[in-house]
Amino acid sequence: MHDNAAMAGVGGTTIRPWEGRDREHVQALLKLLSQDALVRSEDTPTYVAERDGEVVGMVTLCVFRTLTGPKAYLDHLVVASD
């Protein structure tokens, strides 16, 4: 369930699915959560927030099925402080 369309956000920020070119930026953002965090998969439903051509945030959308129906939660939600 990976939508390739970018979504315009507030204040010139765009939300879009992450791409291979974002790996370094995503890795740096993950380090804000934990120094041991590493990008280990490239096919997860992860989205980046981009402003003026720079990645300034990220989130991973986790979707799974349970006995009572589908569930979803946001993981690795990080926004750069600058």
PLY file of the C-alpha trace (Angstrom):
ply
format ascii 1.0
element vertex 82
property float x
property float y
property float z
element edge 81
property int vertex1
property int vertex2
end_header
0.00 0.00 0.00
2.55 2.52 -1.19
1.07 5.64 -2.77
3.62 7.36 -4.98
1.86 10.72 -4.99
3.41 13.45 -2.85
1.10 15.41 -0.56
1.48 19.16 -0.20
1.65 20.18 3.42
1.72 23.32 5.50
4.40 25.98 5.06
5.94 24.56 1.91
6.55 21.10 3.39
5.80 18.10 1.17
5.11 14.58 2.43
6.15 11.81 0.04
7.23 8.16 0.07
10.92 7.81 0.77
13.31 6.83 -1.99
16.84 5.43 -2.12
18.26 8.95 -2.41
16.81 9.72 1.05
18.68 6.93 2.84
21.41 9.14 4.33
18.87 11.69 5.61
16.58 8.98 7.01
19.55 7.34 8.74
20.51 10.67 10.33
16.93 11.18 11.57
16.84 7.66 13.03
20.02 8.47 14.98
17.97 11.12 16.81
15.86 8.25 18.21
18.74 5.91 19.00
22.45 5.91 18.21
22.12 2.19 17.38
19.29 2.64 14.86
20.08 1.47 11.32
18.08 1.41 8.11
17.68 -2.32 7.52
14.90 -2.43 4.96
14.16 -0.33 1.90
10.64 -1.58 1.17
8.84 -0.41 4.30
6.02 2.14 3.98
8.10 5.10 5.13
7.36 8.72 4.30
9.58 11.78 4.47
8.75 15.43 5.01
10.68 17.62 2.60
11.10 21.40 2.70
13.17 23.37 0.21
14.64 20.13 -1.16
15.81 18.88 2.27
14.40 15.98 4.27
13.26 17.41 7.61
11.21 14.54 9.03
10.09 10.95 8.59
7.53 8.39 9.71
6.92 4.69 9.11
3.32 3.52 8.67
2.82 0.04 10.14
-0.35 -1.75 8.98
-1.32 -5.26 10.01
-4.37 -7.50 10.38
-5.78 -8.77 13.65
-8.73 -11.00 14.46
-10.92 -7.92 14.79
-9.74 -6.20 11.61
-6.90 -4.10 10.25
-4.83 -1.94 12.58
-2.26 0.75 11.88
0.16 2.84 13.87
2.94 5.35 13.21
6.47 4.32 14.10
9.81 6.13 13.86
8.15 9.55 13.84
11.06 12.02 13.82
11.28 15.72 12.95
14.61 17.55 12.70
14.98 20.28 15.31
16.39 22.91 12.94
0 1
1 2
2 3
3 4
4 5
5 6
6 7
7 8
8 9
9 10
10 11
11 12
12 13
13 14
14 15
15 16
16 17
17 18
18 19
19 20
20 21
21 22
22 23
23 24
24 25
25 26
26 27
27 28
28 29
29 30
30 31
31 32
32 33
33 34
34 35
35 36
36 37
37 38
38 39
39 40
40 41
41 42
42 43
43 44
44 45
45 46
46 47
47 48
48 49
49 50
50 51
51 52
52 53
53 54
54 55
55 56
56 57
57 58
58 59
59 60
60 61
61 62
62 63
63 64
64 65
65 66
66 67
67 68
68 69
69 70
70 71
71 72
72 73
73 74
74 75
75 76
76 77
77 78
78 79
79 80
80 81
